[in-house]
Amino acid sequence: MDNLKLFDSELKLMEIIWENEPVCAKQLGLLANDLIGWNKNTTYTIIKKLIEKAVIRRDEPNFMCSSLIKKKDVQKAETKSLIDKLYSGSKKAFFASFLQREDLSEQELAEIKEMIDKR
């Protein structure tokens, strides 16, 4: 998972798959058209790329698509990549930057503090 890079278009389709799996390619095409305005060819091209990356699998009949990776694993990898790229791997620098730039409610701050205290 560490070397896997999903592009924005692939992540968009993965969101639809995670929300609806298992889902047939035809239904994916309809959902992608409704939700993000893609045509069938675009959707099928992205499906093919995700299969080649071993991120989803296709089962017969009906070209049923299911994820081979969990959303939380992708989120973890993408977050690590972002922190490595923008903050030289420093979680402390990332967190400090986030807290300085975000307007958090008292409830959100309390929830974050609780998460930290549980670690």
C-alpha positions as CSV (number, residue, x, y, z in Angstrom):
1,M,0.0,0.0,0.0
2,D,2.9,2.4,0.7
3,N,3.9,2.6,-3.0
4,L,0.3,3.0,-4.3
5,K,-0.6,6.3,-5.7
6,L,-4.2,7.0,-6.6
7,F,-5.0,10.0,-8.7
8,D,-7.9,12.3,-7.9
9,S,-10.1,10.7,-10.6
10,E,-9.3,7.2,-9.2
11,L,-10.2,8.4,-5.7
12,K,-13.5,9.8,-6.9
13,L,-14.5,6.5,-8.4
14,M,-13.3,4.6,-5.3
15,E,-15.6,6.7,-3.2
16,I,-18.5,5.6,-5.3
17,I,-17.4,2.0,-5.2
18,W,-16.9,2.0,-1.4
19,E,-20.3,3.5,-0.9
20,N,-22.1,1.0,-3.2
21,E,-20.0,-2.2,-3.4
22,P,-20.3,-4.7,-4.9
23,V,-21.5,-2.7,-7.9
24,C,-21.7,-3.6,-11.5
25,A,-19.7,-1.5,-14.0
26,K,-22.9,-0.3,-15.7
27,Q,-24.3,1.0,-12.4
28,L,-20.9,2.6,-11.7
29,G,-21.1,4.4,-15.0
30,L,-24.6,5.7,-14.2
31,L,-23.5,6.8,-10.7
32,A,-20.4,8.5,-12.0
33,N,-22.4,10.4,-14.6
34,D,-24.9,11.5,-11.9
35,L,-22.4,12.4,-9.2
36,I,-19.4,13.8,-11.1
37,G,-20.6,14.2,-14.7
38,W,-18.4,11.5,-16.3
39,N,-19.4,9.7,-19.4
40,K,-19.3,5.9,-19.6
41,N,-15.9,5.7,-21.4
42,T,-14.2,7.8,-18.7
43,T,-15.7,5.6,-16.0
44,Y,-14.6,2.4,-17.8
45,T,-11.1,3.8,-18.3
46,I,-10.7,4.5,-14.6
47,I,-12.1,1.1,-13.7
48,K,-9.5,-0.5,-16.0
49,K,-6.7,1.5,-14.3
50,L,-7.9,0.5,-10.8
51,I,-8.0,-3.2,-11.8
52,E,-4.4,-2.9,-13.2
53,K,-3.3,-1.3,-9.9
54,A,-5.0,-4.2,-8.0
55,V,-7.2,-1.7,-6.1
56,I,-10.5,-3.3,-7.3
57,R,-11.5,-6.6,-8.7
58,R,-13.9,-7.5,-11.4
59,D,-16.2,-10.5,-11.1
60,E,-18.5,-12.1,-13.5
61,P,-21.4,-12.0,-14.2
62,N,-22.2,-8.4,-14.9
63,F,-18.7,-7.0,-14.4
64,M,-19.2,-6.6,-10.6
65,C,-16.6,-4.4,-9.0
66,S,-15.4,-4.7,-5.4
67,S,-12.6,-2.9,-3.6
68,L,-9.5,-4.7,-2.6
69,I,-8.3,-2.0,-0.3
70,K,-10.1,-0.2,2.5
71,K,-10.9,3.5,2.5
72,K,-9.1,4.0,5.9
73,D,-6.0,2.4,4.4
74,V,-6.0,4.8,1.5
75,Q,-6.7,7.8,3.8
76,K,-3.7,6.7,6.0
77,A,-1.4,6.4,2.9
78,E,-2.5,9.7,1.4
79,T,-2.1,11.5,4.7
80,K,1.4,10.0,5.2
81,S,2.3,11.1,1.6
82,L,1.0,14.6,2.3
83,I,2.9,14.9,5.6
84,D,6.1,13.5,4.0
85,K,5.8,15.9,1.0
86,L,4.8,19.1,2.7
87,Y,6.2,18.7,6.2
88,S,9.3,16.6,5.7
89,G,7.6,13.7,7.5
90,S,6.9,15.8,10.7
91,K,3.5,15.0,12.1
92,K,4.1,17.7,14.7
93,A,4.6,20.3,12.0
94,F,1.6,19.2,10.1
95,F,-0.6,19.3,13.2
96,A,0.7,22.7,14.2
97,S,0.0,24.0,10.8
98,F,-3.4,22.6,10.7
99,L,-4.3,24.1,14.1
100,Q,-3.0,27.5,13.1
101,R,-5.1,27.6,10.0
102,E,-8.4,26.0,11.0
103,D,-11.2,27.6,13.0
104,L,-12.2,24.8,15.3
105,S,-15.2,24.9,17.6
106,E,-14.7,24.2,21.3
107,Q,-16.4,20.8,20.7
108,E,-14.0,19.9,17.9
109,L,-11.0,20.9,20.1
110,A,-12.3,18.8,23.0
111,E,-12.8,15.8,20.7
112,I,-9.2,16.2,19.3
113,K,-7.9,16.5,22.9
114,E,-9.8,13.4,23.8
115,M,-8.3,11.5,20.9
116,I,-4.8,12.5,21.9
117,D,-5.4,11.6,25.5
118,K,-6.5,8.1,24.5
119,R,-3.2,7.5,22.7
